[in-house]
Amino acid sequence: MTTPAPVAAWHALAEARDPSQLDALLADDCTFHSPAVHRTQEGKALTTAYLSAAIAVLGPTLTYVREWYAEDSAVLEFRAELDGITVHGVDMLTWGSDGRLVDFTVMVRPFKGLTTLMEKMAAQLAG
């Protein structure tokens, strides 16, 4: 199966570490589900803030290792390194008929990697 256009766009954005490309990729009512925050983050602005921070924190060592696709969604398995800890996770993307992302969910393991990610994300979001 060929890579769906929204996944290709996400990969290009992540590889370039260019969050300015999020505006064209995210639907206005996009939601974001963080591995660290219980409440769903609703709207393009909050989703952009979280994904921009993630790109800054994980981007330098982010590597996608496997992917699974459905008609309107994908699961992207990744690895990254933070302070000597290997972070292993998945990004779950869902898009609408226009190809813009309507939902972005991140899951991360191990717990030590998640806590390190949480600290770095908090600093990035505060800055």
N, C-alpha and C positions, 0 to 999 in steps of 0.2 A: 504494500500500500504506500502511496506517496504521502509525504508529509503534508498535513492540512495547512492551508494558508495561515491561520492564526498561530499555529505552532511555529511555523517558519518565521513569522514576524516576531514572536517572542524570542526565538533563538537569536535572531539578528540583533534585537534590542539588548539581550543579555550579553552577547558576545562583544558588542560595541560599548556596553555599560553606559548606555545613553537613555536615561529615563525620559527625555523629551519626546521620545517616540511613543510613550504610553498614551498620550492624548488621542492619537489615531487608533490605537489598539483597544482601548477600553470603552465599553458602553457607558453612557451617563449614569445608569442605575446599577453599575457593576458592584458586586459584593466581594469582600475579602475575608477569608477565614484563616486566622493566625494560629500557629501551634501554641502560642503563649497567651493569647487573649481569648477569654470565653465568649465574649459578645461579638457578633458579626459586625464587621466594619462596612458600613453601607455608603455607597456613592463613589463617584469617580475620584473626588478629591482625597478621601481617606485611602482608597485602594492605591492611588498614585503615591501617596506618602509612604505607605508600607512597602510597596514594591520598589520605590526609589531607594529606600533605606536598605532593603534586602540586596539590591544590586550593588550598593556601595560596600556592604559588609561581606557578602558572599562572592560577589563578582570576580575578584582577583583570582580565586581558586576554584570557581564553580565549573563542574564538568557534568554534563548529562551522559548517563551510561546506558539507559534503556528507555523505550517509549512504547505506549500502547494507545491506539486510536479507536474512537467510535465515530458515529456520524457527526455529532456536535460536541465532542469532548475528547480529552486526552489525559493520560497520566504520564508524567515525565519523571523518571528516577534520576536523582543527582547525588553528587558527592562534592564536598568542599572541605577546606581545612581552616580552622579558627584556633589560633594560639596552640598549635600542635595537636588539636583534637580533630579527628575526622568526623564530619557531620554527614549523615546519610539521610536522605529524605525524598519526598515526592511532591511535585506540583501537580495539582489536578485542575485542569482548565476546562471551562464550558463556554461556548460561544453561541451567539444568536445567528439568525439567517443572514445577517449582514457581515458576519465574520468577526464582529467585535466581541471581546471577552465580556461575559455577563457574570462570571463567577471564577474566583481564583482561590484555591485552598492549598495550604502548605502543611505538611506533616514532617516532623524531624525526629531523629533519634541519634545517638543515645541521649539519656537525660542530661549528662554532663555537657554534651554538645549543644543541647537545647538551652541550658542555662547560660552558657557562654554566648550563644546567639541572642538570647533575650537581653543580656547586658549590653552587647554591642548595638543591637537594634534600638534599645531605649536611648542610648547616647546619640545615635544617628538621628532619631526622631526629635530629640530635644534640641539638637544643634541646628 
